[in-house]
Structures are given as C-alpha cells and as structure tokens.
Amino acid sequence: MQVSAQTGGSVTGILKEKASGLPMYNRLRYTSAYLALLHNSVCHDNTVISDSILFVANKESDNSSCTTKPSSPYKFKPLQLVVPGTLIGVGIIGLESDWLKFQNREIRDELQENIDHRLTIDDFTQYAPMAATYGLNLCGIKGKHGYGNLTIILGTAYALMGTTVYAMKNITKVERPDGSARNSFPSGHTATAFMGAELLRREYWDVSPWIGIAGYAVAAGTGFFRMYNNRHWLTDVIAGAGIGILSVQAAYWLYPIITKTFFRKQYYSNMFLSPYVSSESKGVAFQMTF
C-alpha cells in the first residue's frame, strides 16, 4: 500500500500566486518563504527530492505507519549547493553585468523616492533568526541539537561566513550606493541574517516548517532594509544571502570532524558519572557499558 501526502506543490503555488502584483517588500516576504520551501525540497535531510513528499507504508507489516529513508544531516549532498551557489553566482555576475548594474540603480532609485527618514532596524534583525534558535530551545521547543552542539555549528558557520564576507569585500571594493565606502559587496548584514535563518530551518523544520519560513522572512526583510537605507545594491544582498546559507551547510558538513578532533569526550556515550547521596553514604557513581 502506498500513501502520499502532497505538501510542497500546494504551498509553493499559493506563495507564488500571492507574490505577484505586490509592493516590493511584500514580494520579498513571499519570495523568502518560497526560497525556504525550494531550498528544503532539494536538500532536506529526510525527504525525497521532489515538489511533494511521498511517504511509503511498510509493505511487510499490517499497520499503516509511514516511514522515510533515514539520512545523516552531516553528509555532503551536491544538491545542497544549488540554491546558495545560484545566489552567489548571480551576485558575482552582477559585478560585471551591465544589465544587473542597471537593475541595481533602478531599484535604488525606486526605493529612495519619498523617503523621509532611515530605519536602522536591520542592525538588529540580522541577529533575530540566530537568537530565535536559542530562544526556542530555552522555551522548551527542542531542535536537533542541544546548546553545546548548536554553538559548535553556529560558531563554525559564523567563522566561515565572516571570513568569506571580509575577503570578498576587500577583493571586490565595490562602492556603496550612498558613496560612503568601497566595501559594499557582499552584504554582511544579509549574510548574517540568512545564516541564522538557515540554521533555524535546519534545526526546526521537523518541528514546524513555518519556523524556518519565518526566519527566512526576517532575513529577507533585513536585506530589503539594507537597500532601503541605501547601504547596499540588490546584487550585494543576493550574494550575502547565498554566503549565509552556504556557511551553515558547510558547518554541518564539518561538524563530525570538528567534534571528533576537539571534543572527543562527547563520544564517550557508554560512560555515566553522577554524584549520589543515601541514608548510609554519599559519593560518586560511575558506570561503563561494554
């Protein structure tokens, strides 16, 4: 017997339909939600690569329980490079493409019309998805990793993202839209926001897909306000988003190597050490399973 549950097609179809004809900020919000669903459909750890997720019932048993093929979340999958690679590629092409440079200027001019004052909310929203990952854990909504392992993954991702952004800014030396400096490409704020959003998606997708989608919406809003505040071009934001997503993917790939090299004690799961107190004695209990 085969049981199927159509999830991806209906949701993505609704998002694409709603995104048409809306103002730019709302289009970015719906685009971010669609991006999260698309990204999940090509690289989620435990799903079939498809626009819909198929659950196949166990033919050898009489019950109707659904099973999925298990897969390691730390295994490198080439399809995981599709979304971030495309975003980074578009950003890099924009450094030389006259058409993309024209689009940058058109969007900048559109956003700068009738602006009374700047909103520096992007200085804070860049950290919101990252903070939400810890906040949900604190509220008892558990993700795939506890605080310690989550910090290892986040620290690795942040180091990779920060190094990449710093290097590319110094290599490309693109002038900011407001002319304040020549370090516009890529957007570090956007990279930080999408790094947090991708971490949130990876940790909590099995709890609720909308948690990851909300993180991507906040990240897209951060990118929008970087352009609204005349601090970045569109291609800066696009490339920053790709770098943020890719840094988290790489952090998960590197996680087993890092923990085995620097945190070997985590793998001594066959040992148990605990203090004890009784009416007759007190001390430390040690147990080892062979």
C-alpha positions as CSV (number, residue, x, y, z in Angstrom):
1,M,0.0,0.0,0.0
2,Q,1.3,3.5,-0.8
3,V,0.2,6.6,1.0
4,S,1.1,10.0,-0.3
5,A,0.9,13.5,1.2
6,Q,1.1,16.5,-1.1
7,T,2.7,19.3,0.7
8,G,5.2,21.2,-1.4
9,G,3.2,21.9,-4.6
10,S,0.2,23.5,-2.9
11,V,2.1,25.7,-0.6
12,T,4.6,26.9,-3.1
13,G,1.8,27.5,-5.7
14,I,-0.1,29.7,-3.2
15,L,3.1,31.7,-2.4
16,K,3.9,32.3,-6.0
17,E,0.4,33.4,-6.8
18,K,0.2,35.8,-3.8
19,A,3.6,37.3,-4.6
20,S,2.5,38.7,-8.0
21,G,1.4,42.3,-8.1
22,L,2.5,43.2,-4.6
23,P,4.8,46.0,-3.4
24,M,8.5,45.2,-3.3
25,Y,8.7,44.5,0.4
26,N,5.8,42.1,0.3
27,R,7.2,40.4,-2.8
28,L,10.4,39.9,-0.8
29,R,8.5,38.3,2.1
30,Y,6.7,35.8,-0.2
31,T,9.9,35.2,-2.2
32,S,11.7,34.3,1.1
33,A,9.0,31.8,2.0
34,Y,9.2,30.2,-1.4
35,L,13.0,30.2,-1.2
36,A,12.9,28.3,2.1
37,L,10.5,25.7,0.7
38,L,12.5,25.3,-2.5
39,H,15.8,25.0,-0.5
40,N,14.2,22.4,1.7
41,S,12.8,20.4,-1.3
42,V,16.3,20.0,-2.8
43,C,18.4,19.4,0.4
44,H,16.3,18.5,3.4
45,D,17.9,15.7,5.3
46,N,15.0,13.2,5.4
47,T,12.8,13.9,2.4
48,V,12.6,12.7,-1.2
49,I,13.9,15.2,-3.8
50,S,10.5,16.3,-5.1
51,D,8.0,19.1,-5.0
52,S,5.8,16.8,-3.0
53,I,6.9,14.5,-0.2
54,L,6.0,10.8,-0.6
55,F,5.5,8.6,2.4
56,V,5.6,4.9,1.6
57,A,4.0,2.5,4.0
58,N,5.8,-0.6,5.1
59,K,4.5,-3.4,2.9
60,E,5.7,-6.2,5.1
61,S,3.6,-5.1,8.1
62,D,-0.1,-4.9,8.6
63,N,0.0,-1.4,10.2
64,S,-0.3,1.8,8.1
65,S,2.6,3.6,9.7
66,C,4.6,5.8,7.3
67,T,8.4,5.7,7.1
68,T,11.0,7.8,5.4
69,K,14.5,6.9,4.4
70,P,17.0,7.9,7.1
71,S,19.9,10.1,6.1
72,S,22.7,11.8,8.0
73,P,22.3,15.5,8.4
74,Y,26.0,15.9,8.2
75,K,26.5,14.1,4.8
76,F,27.5,16.3,1.9
77,K,24.9,16.3,-0.9
78,P,25.7,18.1,-4.2
79,L,22.1,19.4,-4.4
80,Q,22.6,21.4,-1.3
81,L,24.8,23.7,-3.4
82,V,22.1,24.6,-5.9
83,V,20.3,27.4,-4.0
84,P,23.3,29.2,-2.4
85,G,25.5,28.6,-5.4
86,T,22.9,30.3,-7.7
87,L,22.6,33.2,-5.3
88,I,26.3,33.8,-5.0
89,G,26.7,33.3,-8.8
90,V,24.1,35.9,-9.6
91,G,25.8,38.3,-7.2
92,I,29.3,37.8,-8.8
93,I,27.9,38.1,-12.3
94,G,26.4,41.4,-11.2
95,L,29.9,42.8,-10.7
96,E,30.4,43.0,-14.4
97,S,27.0,42.7,-16.0
98,D,25.7,46.0,-17.4
99,W,22.1,44.7,-17.2
100,L,22.3,43.8,-13.5
101,K,24.1,47.1,-12.7
102,F,21.2,48.9,-14.4
103,Q,18.7,46.9,-12.3
104,N,20.7,47.8,-9.2
105,R,20.4,51.5,-10.0
106,E,16.7,51.3,-10.9
107,I,15.8,49.5,-7.6
108,R,18.0,52.0,-5.7
109,D,16.2,55.0,-7.3
110,E,12.8,53.4,-6.7
111,L,13.5,52.8,-3.0
112,Q,14.9,56.3,-2.4
113,E,11.8,58.1,-3.7
114,N,9.8,59.8,-1.0
115,I,11.8,58.6,2.0
116,D,11.5,60.8,5.0
117,H,13.9,59.0,7.3
118,R,16.0,55.9,7.6
119,L,15.1,52.8,9.6
120,T,18.1,51.1,11.1
121,I,16.1,48.1,12.2
122,D,18.4,45.9,10.1
123,D,21.2,46.4,12.6
124,F,19.1,44.3,15.0
125,T,17.1,42.0,12.7
126,Q,20.2,40.4,11.3
127,Y,20.6,38.6,14.6
128,A,17.0,37.7,15.1
129,P,16.9,34.3,13.4
130,M,20.1,33.3,15.2
131,A,18.7,34.4,18.6
132,A,15.4,32.6,17.9
133,T,17.3,29.3,17.5
134,Y,18.5,29.6,21.1
135,G,15.2,31.2,22.3
136,L,13.1,28.3,21.2
137,N,15.4,25.9,23.0
138,L,15.1,28.0,26.1
139,C,11.3,27.8,25.8
140,G,11.4,24.0,25.7
141,I,10.9,23.7,21.9
142,K,13.8,21.4,21.1
143,G,15.6,21.3,17.8
144,K,18.0,18.7,16.5
145,H,20.9,19.8,18.7
146,G,21.3,21.0,22.3
147,Y,23.0,24.2,23.3
148,G,26.6,22.9,23.2
149,N,26.4,21.2,19.8
150,L,24.3,24.1,18.4
151,T,27.0,26.5,19.5
152,I,29.7,24.5,17.7
153,I,27.7,24.5,14.5
154,L,26.9,28.2,14.8
155,G,30.4,29.2,15.6
156,T,31.8,27.3,12.6
157,A,29.2,28.9,10.3
158,Y,29.9,32.4,11.7
159,A,33.6,31.9,11.2
160,L,33.2,30.7,7.6
161,M,30.7,33.5,6.8
162,G,32.7,36.3,8.4
163,T,35.9,35.2,6.7
164,T,34.2,35.0,3.3
165,V,32.5,38.3,3.5
166,Y,35.6,40.1,4.8
167,A,37.7,38.6,2.0
168,M,35.3,39.4,-0.8
169,K,34.7,43.0,0.4
170,N,38.5,43.6,0.3
171,I,38.9,41.9,-3.1
172,T,36.0,43.5,-5.0
173,K,36.0,47.0,-3.4
174,V,32.5,47.9,-4.7
175,E,31.3,51.4,-3.8
176,R,28.2,51.6,-1.6
177,P,25.1,53.2,-3.1
178,D,25.5,56.1,-0.7
179,G,29.1,56.6,-1.7
180,S,30.3,56.2,2.0
181,A,32.9,53.4,1.4
182,R,34.1,50.8,-1.1
183,N,33.1,47.7,0.7
184,S,29.6,47.1,-0.5
185,F,29.9,43.6,-1.9
186,P,28.6,41.3,-0.4
187,S,26.2,42.4,2.3
188,G,27.4,41.3,5.7
189,H,24.1,42.0,7.5
190,T,22.2,39.9,4.9
191,A,24.7,37.1,5.2
192,T,24.4,37.1,9.0
193,A,20.6,37.1,8.8
194,F,20.4,34.2,6.2
195,M,22.9,32.2,8.2
196,G,20.6,32.4,11.2
197,A,17.6,31.6,9.0
198,E,19.2,28.6,7.5
199,L,20.3,27.4,10.9
200,L,16.7,27.9,12.2
201,R,15.4,25.9,9.2
202,R,17.8,23.0,9.7
203,E,17.1,22.7,13.4
204,Y,13.4,23.1,13.5
205,W,12.0,22.0,10.1
206,D,10.7,18.7,11.7
207,V,9.0,20.7,14.4
208,S,7.3,23.1,12.1
209,P,8.3,24.3,8.6
210,W,6.8,27.7,9.4
211,I,9.6,28.3,11.9
212,G,12.2,28.2,9.1
213,I,9.9,30.2,6.8
214,A,9.6,32.9,9.4
215,G,13.3,33.0,9.8
216,Y,13.8,33.4,6.0
217,A,11.1,36.2,6.0
218,V,13.1,38.1,8.7
219,A,16.3,37.6,6.7
220,A,14.7,38.9,3.5
221,G,13.4,41.9,5.4
222,T,17.0,42.6,6.6
223,G,18.2,42.5,3.0
224,F,15.4,44.8,2.0
225,F,16.2,47.4,4.7
226,R,19.9,47.3,3.6
227,M,18.7,48.5,0.2
228,Y,16.1,50.9,1.7
229,N,18.8,52.5,3.8
230,N,20.9,53.0,0.7
231,R,23.7,50.8,2.1
232,H,23.7,48.0,-0.4
233,W,22.9,47.1,-4.0
234,L,20.5,44.3,-4.8
235,T,23.3,42.1,-6.0
236,D,25.1,42.6,-2.7
237,V,22.1,41.3,-0.9
238,I,21.6,38.3,-3.2
239,A,25.3,37.3,-2.8
240,G,25.1,37.8,1.0
241,A,22.1,35.5,1.2
242,G,23.9,32.8,-0.6
243,I,27.0,33.1,1.5
244,G,24.9,32.9,4.7
245,I,23.1,29.7,3.6
246,L,26.3,28.0,2.3
247,S,28.2,28.7,5.5
248,V,25.6,26.8,7.6
249,Q,25.6,23.9,5.1
250,A,29.4,23.8,5.4
251,A,29.2,23.9,9.2
252,Y,27.0,20.8,9.3
253,W,29.4,19.0,6.9
254,L,32.4,19.9,9.2
255,Y,30.6,19.2,12.5
256,P,31.6,15.5,12.8
257,I,35.3,16.4,12.0
258,I,35.3,19.2,14.5
259,T,33.7,17.3,17.3
260,K,35.9,14.3,16.9
261,T,39.1,16.4,16.7
262,F,38.4,18.9,19.5
263,F,35.5,17.5,21.6
264,R,36.3,13.8,21.7
265,K,34.7,13.4,25.2
266,Q,31.2,13.8,23.5
267,Y,31.6,10.4,22.0
268,Y,32.1,8.6,25.3
269,S,28.4,7.8,25.4
270,N,29.0,4.4,27.1
271,M,30.1,6.1,30.3
272,F,28.0,7.6,33.0
273,L,29.2,9.6,36.0
274,S,26.9,11.1,38.7
275,P,27.0,12.1,42.4
276,Y,24.8,10.2,44.8
277,V,23.5,10.6,48.3
278,S,21.8,7.9,50.5
279,S,21.0,7.5,54.2
280,E,24.2,5.4,54.7
281,S,26.7,7.0,52.4
282,K,27.5,9.6,49.8
283,G,29.9,9.7,46.9
284,V,30.2,9.4,43.1
285,A,28.7,6.7,40.9
286,F,30.5,5.6,37.8
287,Q,29.1,3.2,35.2
288,M,30.6,1.9,32.0
289,T,28.8,-0.3,29.5
290,F,30.9,-2.7,27.4
